[in-house]
Amino acid sequence: MAAPRAPYACDPDRSRGRLVAEPPSRTRSPFRRDCDRVIHSTAFRRLKYKTQVFVFHEGDHYRTRLTHSLEVAQIARALARQLGLDEDLTETLALAHDLGHPPFGHAGERALDACLKEFGGFDHNAQTLRVVAALEHRYPKFDGLNLTWESLEGIVKHNGPLADRSGAPVGRYREHGIPVGIADYIKTYDLELWSFASLEAQVAAIADDIAYDAHDIDDGLRAGLFHLDDLKVMPLTAEIIAETSAHYPHLEDLRRGAELVRELISHLIGAVFAEAQKNLAAVRPQSAQDVRRQRRALVAFPAEVAEEEAAIKAFLYQHMYRHKRVMRVMGEAEQILFDLFAKYLQSPGELPPEWLLGAEADNEGDRARRIGNFIAGMTDRFALTEHQRLFDSTPDLR
């Protein structure tokens, strides 16, 4: 049963609105409208053929960016419902959070960041903002999706503030600065980079962690990169495996793995809910703005569970993300994007005609960013097809 709307939830009737004013919908709240716009966007459909860990053609049952985003949304809505938050805004942020990811997962992001190093680099959060603010071309009166302020804030700040009150970058942005796509956008529409985002955004962010911890274990088991018993090195997963064996001593490994994933998700959701309740009781926010003024995220793992979750990430890093098979495929994928970027930079006429509109006024940086935007929007499949079109030899990525 859903909790009644909490006073600290974002209220769609009090939204700060959209950059381009629009008449309200007769049937949908502003946040529901945002969610529907994300679902109907071209960028969202392309997630179907974008890598999570395994390239799309390696198997039909591995997660893609699309199925990952759907799992994040399911977990996020469960938490939002328990906490009395706005489920539509939460779902919007969960479904939109990976729209800016390039093909081939983090390998693609590394490659584009290197290609664009002289022009501000590449950051998938900033690219998501570009997608929803400019790159989608579906509406007659504006570029992008013209999402509400609350949705844009959540996309940009779901992992916390990017700057302090003076505008100085903080956290992971301290070394390289605010990503150029975000820094440029806030000159037009201030997203208050110094504050925390709404609880809906915080829920979407932690749901992302829960989802990929669980489903990367599932995918890693399915791929044979590690075995179920290897997970006994961590107390949390060892305990779940032992309980499953006690209740179902003759269960085959496929179902034992599925039960581990299910119980792990339940454990992490329960821990986050309990910690959020404790934090909310301590600070007693009476509005979404009270949440933004806090000096820390209120939706978080308890300290001991944060250690358990960090151990899972460390295990996956060693046994999955750095596995020699995955590393080989991702190394070849990076080279594909390096090749494409260099080719388009040398021969811009190879870009589709619609991507050349206005290009005659581009300086070197504009041209590089235009190419980066085009490549970032590619699916794995299209990147491979383009490489085959432009080059004599293309890796198989298997």
PyMOL commands that set and color helices and strands:
alter all, ss='L'
color gray80, all
select helices_A, chain A and resi 12-14+30-39+42-49+56-58+65-83+87-96+105-115+117-119+124-135+149-157+171-173+180-185+199-223+228-233+235-247+253-283+288-292+303-321+324-346+348-350+353-356+359-361+364-376+380-390
alter helices_A, ss='H'
color red, helices_A
deselect
rebuild
show_as cartoon
